[in-house]
Amino acid sequence: MAGLLNSTSRMRISATWAQGSRARTRISAGWTGDSRTDAGLGGVARRVVLLAGNGVRVPGCSWFNPRMRPAAEPLTLTQLCTARATTHGGRLAVGDENGALSYADLASSATSVAAQLAGLGVGAGDRVALIGANCVPWVVAALGASYAGATVVPIGHGSSHTERTRILDSLRPRLVITEPPTTRHEPPSTTSPGTTPGEASTGSGRTPDTGPSPLAVLTFADLDVGGGHPPPAHISPDSAAVVLPTSGTSGAVKYVAMTHRQLLRLYTDVSATVGLTEHDRLLGVVPLAHSFGLNGVLLISLIAGAYVRLARRYAAGQLATLIRDERLTVLAGPPTIYHDLASGGRAAIGGTCRLAITGSTAISAPTMRATCDLLGIPEIVVGYGMTETCGTVALGRIPGEVGAAGPELAPVPGVEVRIAGEAGEPLPPRTEGRILVRGFNVVRGYATDRGRARDTEWCDTGDLGRTDEHGLLTVVGRSKDSMIVSGFNVRPAEVEDVFTRHGAVADIAVVGVADGRQGQRLVAFLVPRPGATVDDEDLIAFGRTHLAAYKVPRDFVVLGELPRTATGKVARGRLSATAGSREARDA
């Protein structure tokens, strides 16, 4: 494959729109087309380089010396964007169904948006919330906020009004940038009487006496990508670049602040590990509001100078066509994506895909290997991490011939993994225990903790695993109640709280069962109210009005009472076993 046709479009800046007396240029829905030819892929079947901590060599891994990086590597997201505009200015950076932007155009558009945001009072220390599906304007808005010195707060496009409001109330951003309302998801209540979209708030989230101040709201169509360019804001590498919610270790929603330095150091190594080059073309279907989509897809591509083709939503029937027509070389996402593509085989996606990147849930190595063989994808890289570790702890590959065990993963440089017993004591190799992590990527606190540091330098991931004599990690399961559905954390308590407000439900407990497509699938055991009739479709519709779709159980099992322990807690282990038995019986 000496060459690869890259049919793309370049953004056309529309005529102006007016708000009051000020006219702005906005991102248009129209694009003008041209075509561009990228250089060959090179090394389609080359081996993936695995990283071992601090450059130690382990079986199956290549030497890696983190000190061999360029001396002037970027330390912030804005330095990275500016650098790529210089080194890869004419190459394509991001695209969606409407067209694509080069690295030079991306930096120019982002700095113009930064000037617009600065005019609205956004500056260092502020937070800017982004609500929207994966698209080029989302990326421009995020980088524009970074150039203005602000911290980006991505909010899931599929999140409910309740979830959005909770995030906004907790983090109090200075500005919200959102897509126009849809029939299913109305925007959060971010305005108050007298505050209109585009109007700046009067304070940085709060007023001294009255609490929350009104939020300014812009839509993606309001973004000024053709205006002036501000003087560069001073951005410390140790300032927060992005804040993402998590419920991974405690079950309670918390907000993780990831610094520029952490993200650039970590994902420079990740990009090198998976072997990305400037010639690669990545699938960007994992939501950018998720660490996998934002860091594990978009950021590693920007670091490599590659191209990301964003997909607004996951539509299994259309994904194969997108991959084939865009001639994508790297697929990234949870096993669900590959499972859905497998029925069409290699012919459905074309012959350009050389690499699959997966993670975010339990991985069956034999299943994943067999699926990628059907798709004609020779290389598979598996990542393990959590939001509190900036999304990544360890990486590994699934070889051509695998046994029943999960993939063996090498910690990235500067990150240590310890397997510990219940009292925190280190356990010997090949002994199963709790996975603890420490290193530069572990966050020291949460965005809502007002600077309070973690109680310990070791982060308890809530997962179970073991290491071998060389330090390679195998993850065997979760030790806590949180479940992972299609790569997303689900807290049982959150789901149960919603359904207890349904008129037919007296008591409910939600557990996860293994699912070949989603990793885990939710099953709800409920006790109905006296005289009430339980209707599954009604319960599902009720859940979808309050929760993101992946948090809504599809199976409801009616019980006379929930099993409980001697202390009165729900016996989730017994319910999980019951759910597993039902699955086995119905298989």
N, C-alpha and C positions, 0 to 999 in steps of 0.2 A: 504494500500500500504506500506508494511513493507520494501520493497527493490525496487531499481530501477536500471535496467541494464543500464550501461553507456558504450556503445561501442565506443571506442576512439582510437586514435593513438598518438604515441609520435614522436616528430620530429626527423628525422634522419639528422645529419649534413653530408653534402656531402664531397666529396674530394675537393681539392682546385681549385681555378681559379687564374689566374695570371694577374696582371696589371703591366706592366713594370717588374721590378725585384722583386716586392713584391707579395707574394702569400697570398691569404686570404681564409678563410672558409666562405661559404655563406649559406644562407637559401636555402635549396633544395626543388625542387618540389616533391621529394620522401619522403615517410613517412613509418615507420614500425609500424605494428599494435600490439596492445594488448587490453585487456579489463579490466575494473575496475568496481567495484560495489560500488555505493554510498549508504549512509544510507537512511532510509525512509524519505519521505517528511515531515510527521508530520503535523497535523492541516490543512488538505487540505482546509477546509471551515472556517478557523478561521477568525474572524473579523479583518478588517484593522484598525490600530490605527491612528487616526487623530491627528495632532498637532495643538494646539492653541498657539498664541503668548505668550511667557514667561511663559508657563506652566499653563495658565488659562484653566479651564475646561469649555467646551461648550457642549450643547446637542449633543449626538451621538459620542462624543470624549472621549478618555481615558486620564487619567492623564499622563502628560509628564513633566519631570523635566530635562532640558538640563544640569543641574549641576551634574547629576548622571552618566555622561559619565566617562570612564576610564581616570585617571589622565595623562597617558602617551600616549594619542591618537596621531596619526601622524598629522603633520602640513603641510607636503608637499606631493606631489604625489610620490616622490622617497622614502620618509619615509614610506608611505603606501605600496609601492611595496616591500620594504625590509622587513617590518613587516609581510606581508602576506607570504613571502618566509619562514619565521620562523614559523608562526602559522598555515599555511595551505600548507606547501611546497609540499606535495604529492598529493594535490587535484588539479583538473583541473581548469584552470583560463580562457583561451580563446581557441576557436577552429574555424576552417573553413572547407571547403570541402576537404582540404588536411590533416587535422589532428588537434591535440590540444597540448597545452603546459600547464604543471603544473605551480603552482605559483613559485616554486623554479626555474624551467627552464626559466620562463618568466623574473625573476629578473636577472638570470645569463646572458641570451641573451641580455637584455637591457643594463646591465653594460658593456658588451663586445662591443656593438655598441657605447656606450658612449666613450670608449677608442678610437675607430676608428674615431669618430667625433672630439674628442680632437686632434687627430693627423692631422686632416684637419683644425685645427685652430678654431673650434667651442668652445665657452666658455660662461661664464656668460654675460648676456646682449645681446647675439646674438639671432637671430630668425632662426628657421628651418621650412621651408614650407614642408608639406606633401600633395602629390597628389595621390590619389588612392582609389579604392573601399575597402569596409570593408574586412579585412583579418588579419591573425595573424601577418605578417610582418609589417603592418601599426601600430599595437599596440606596437610591439617591437621597431620600429623606434621612435614612439612618446615618449615612456618611456626612450629610449636611449638618445634622445635629452634633456629630463628633467634631467637625471643623469649627462649630460654634463654641466648643468646649463643654457641651452638655453630655449627660449620660443617657443612653438609649434604653427605653423600657419597652420591649416587644410584648404585645398582648395577642394571644391566639385569635386568628380570624374566626375560628369555630367556637370561641368561648361564648358563654351565655351573658346576658345583661348583668346577672347577679355576680358572675365571676369578674367581669370587667369593672364593675363598680367597686368590688372589694379591693382589686389591685390599685385602682385610682385613689381610693380612700386611704389605703395603706402607704402608698409611695408619693402621693400628691405631686404629680409632675407639673411643670410650668406650662406645658403645651401638649396638646393631643393632636396628632396627625392621623387621619383616618380615611377610609374609603367612604363613599356615599352610603346612606342607609340601604339595607336590603329588606325584603319582606320577612326574612327569617330572623335577622339580627339587627335590631335597632341600635344606634350608637348609645354609649353610656350617657348618663345625665351629667354632662360636663359643663353645661352652661347654666347661668342663673339669670334672672331678669336683668336686661340691660347688657348682657354679654352675647355677642354674636360671633359666628365663625370668622376668624381672622383678627378678632380683637384681642389685644394682649391683656393678660391678667395684671393686677395691680401689685402683686407680690410674688414671692418665689414659693408658692404653695400654701402659705398661711398669712393671715393678717394678725397683728399682735393681740387684738381683743376679741375678734369675731370668729377665729378658727379658720377653716378653709376659705381661701379666696377663689373667685371665679377662675375657671380655666379658659385659656385661649384654645380655639379649635380651628384647624385647617383641614382641608381634604387634599388628597393627592393632586387633584386638578388645580389647586391653588398654588402649587409649588412653583417658585420663580426660578427657572433654570437658565434664564438668559439675562440676568441682571448683573449687578456689580460683584466684585470679589473683595471680601473683607480682609483687613490685615490679619495675619494668622494669630489665632488665640493661643495663649500659652497653655499647653496641655501636658501635664505631668504624666510620665509613663506609669506612675503608681496611682493615678486617679481612676475612678470607676469608668469603664467604657460601656458596660451593659449591665443591666439588672434583670435576672430571670427568676421566676418563681420555682420553688421546689417543695416537695413533700417527701423526699426520698429517705431521710434518716429519722424523722420524728413523727410523721403522720400529720403534723400541723403545717399549713402553708407558710413558708418563709421566703425571703427574697435575697438572692445571692448576687453580690456585687463582684464582677470580674474586672480586674484592672487591665489596662492596655498592655502593660509589661507581661502579665501572666499569659494573656491570649497570644501575643506575638511570639513569645518564647515557646509555649507549648505547641502551637499549631504550625510553627516553622518546622519543628521536629516531626509532627504528624504528616505534614505535606511531603517531607523528604522520605518518611517511612513508607508511605503508600506508593511512592515513586511517581508523583504527578509531574508533568512537564507543561510547558507553555502550549504544546500542541493538543493537550487534552480538552475534551468537551464533556462537561459533567451534567448529569440530570439533577435539577434542583426542585424536587417535589416534596421533600421533607419541609415542614413549615419553618420559616425563618424565625418564628417566635420560639422555636425549640433549639436547644444547644446543638443538636446534631445538624439541623439545617443551617443555623447561623454560623457556627464555628467549624463543624465537621464537613461542610460542603462549601459554603460561600467563602469563608475565610481561607481555607486551605487552597482554594482555587485562585483567590487574589494573590496569595503568597507565591504561587507557582507561575502566575501570569497566564493562567488558563481561562477557559470560557465556561460559564454556567448558563444553561438553558433552564430558566425558571418555569414552573408549572403552577398555575393559580390554585388548582385543586387536584386531588387524587381521583382520577377516573380510570379504573382498571381497563375498561374497554378501549380507551383512547391512548393509553400510555405506550403500548407497543408501537403504534403509528408514529407517535412523537419521537421515540428513540430511533426508529428506522429513518424517518425523514430528516431528522437533525443530525444523523450519523454520530450519535453520542458514543464516547469511548469509555466513560466511567459512570456506572450506576451507583447510587448511594441511597440507603434507606433500610428500614427494618425488614426482617424476612418476609413480611406480608407482601411487599412489592414483588419480590422474586417468585413467591408462591403463585401470585396472580398472573404473572407473565408466563409461567412455565407451560401452560396448556398450549400456547402458540408456538413454543420452541424457538430455535435459532432463526428460522425463516421469518418469524413475525417481527423480530427486533433488528434484523439485518446482521451483518457480520463484523461490525466495527467495535463492539464492546469488548474490552480487554480486561476490565477490572470491576469487581463488585466490592463495595464497602458496606458493611452492615454492623449492627449492634443495637443498643437501646432496649434489648430484651433478651430472654433466654435463647441461646443459639444451639441448635442440634447440628453438629458438624457433619454427620453423614447426610442428613436431609438437605442442608445448605449446599454441600458438594454435589449431590445428585441433581438438585435444582439448577445449579449453574452449569452443570454438564449438559443438561437439556437445552439451556440457552446459549451454549457455546462460549461461555465466559471462562477463560482459563485461570484467572487469579481471583482469590477471595481474601480480603483483609477484614478481620473482626476487631472491633474496638470495644473496650470496657471502660466505663467511667460513670460519673454522676455529676449533677449540677454543682455540688459543693467542691468538686475537683476541676471546675471549669470544663467539664464534659468528658475528659479523657484521663485515664490512668495507665492503661496498657493496651498494646496492639499485638496481633499475631495473624498468621495466615493459615488457611485450611488447605492442606496439601492434596495432591491428586488421589491418594489412597489414605483413607481415614478409618480409624476404629470407632468404637462407640463413645469414647470420651469426648468432652468438649474441647474446643481449640485451646492451645497453650499460648499464653500471651506474655510478652516481655514488657516490663514497665518502661515508660519513656524516660530519657535521661533526667536526672534530678528528682525522680519520684521513687519512694520506697514503699514496698508492700510487705506487710507482716500478717501472718496468720496467727490468731490469738484464741486462747480459751475463754471461758466465761468470766474469769477473773482478770483478763487482759494479758495473761502470761503468753510469751511466744511459744508456738508449737513447732515440732520438728517437721522436716519435709514429708510430703505425702500424708499429712494428717489434716483432716478436715476441721475447719474452725472459722471464726469470724474474720472477714477481710478488713484490715486497718490500712490506712494510707497516710503518708505525710510527704511533704515536698512543697516546692514553690507554687504549685497549682492549687493547693488547698486553701480555700478562703478562710480568712481569720475571723470573720463574723458575718452578720447579716445586715442588709441595708436598713432594716427597721430597728436594729439593736443599739443605735446611737453610739457606735464606736466600741461597744463591748466586745472583747476578743473571745475566741473559743476557749473552753476550759482546758483543752489539751491540744498538743500539736498533732496528735494522731487523730485522724478522721475515721470514725466507725461507719462503714458504708451500709451496714444493715444487710450485707450479703454473706453467704457462706462460700468457702473455696479452699483450695490447697495449693501449695507450691511444690515443685520438684527440687532436686539437688542443685539445679542451675538457677533457681529463682523464677522459673516460668510459672505463671499463674493459670489455674483452671477454676472457673466460676461454676459452682454447682447449684446455687439457688439463692433465695432470699430468706433472711432470718426474721423479717418483720412483716407486718400485715400489709404494707403497701404492695400493690400489684402493678404490672406493666402490661398495658394493652396496646399493641401496635406501636411500641416504642414510647408510650406516654405513661407517666406515673398516675395511678388512680388510688385515692385514699378511700377505703371502705366507709369511714365515718362521714365523709362528705356526701357520698351517694346515699347512705342510710338516712342522713338528716333530711335530705330532700324528700325521700319516699315516705317518711313518717308523717309528712304533712298531707299525704294523700288520704282522702276520706275513707278508703277501704282498708288501709294498712294500720294494724295495731302495733306490730313489731316486725323488724326486718334485719337481716344480716347478709352481707354481700361477700362472696369469696371468689377466687379465681381458679379456673381449671385450665390445664394445658390445652393449647389450640395450635394446630400446625400452621395456621395462617396468621393469627394475631399474636402468637406467643402465649398469651393468656386471654381467656374469655370470662366475662362476669356472669355469675349465677347468683340470683337473689332468693333467699329463703325467707318467706314472710308468714306472719300470723295475721289473718284477716280480722277486722272488727266484727263483733257479733252482728249477724244478719247481712253483712256486706257480701257483694258478689265481686270476685276478682276477675278482671279482664286484662289479659296480657297486653293487648294492643292499646288499651286505655292507659295502662301503666307506662308503656314505652312512650306514648305521646306526652304524658305528664312529665316524664323524666327529661325529654328533649326540650321542654320549655324552660328548664332550670339548669341543665347541665350540657356540656359538650357531648356530642354523639358518642364518643368512645367511652364515656363514663356511664352510659345507660345500659343496664343489663338487658339481654334479650330473652333469657330464660328465668321464669319465676316458678318456684316450688312452694306449694302451700303446706304448712305444718300446723299442728295444734298448738305447739309451743316451741321455742328455740332451745336447744340443748345448752346448758350452762355449767360452769365449773363450780367447785365448792364455794368460791368467793363471789359467785354471782355473775361472773363475766361470761360472755358468749363463748361457747366452746368451738372456736373457728376450725380447729383441727378436725373435729368430728364432722363438721359441715363440709369441709374440703374433701374428706374421705368419702362422704356420702355423694358429693357431686362427682367425684372421680369414678365411683362405682356406677353411677347412672350413665356416665359417658361410656364406660366400658361395656355396660349392658346394651346400650343403644347402638354401639358401633357395629 
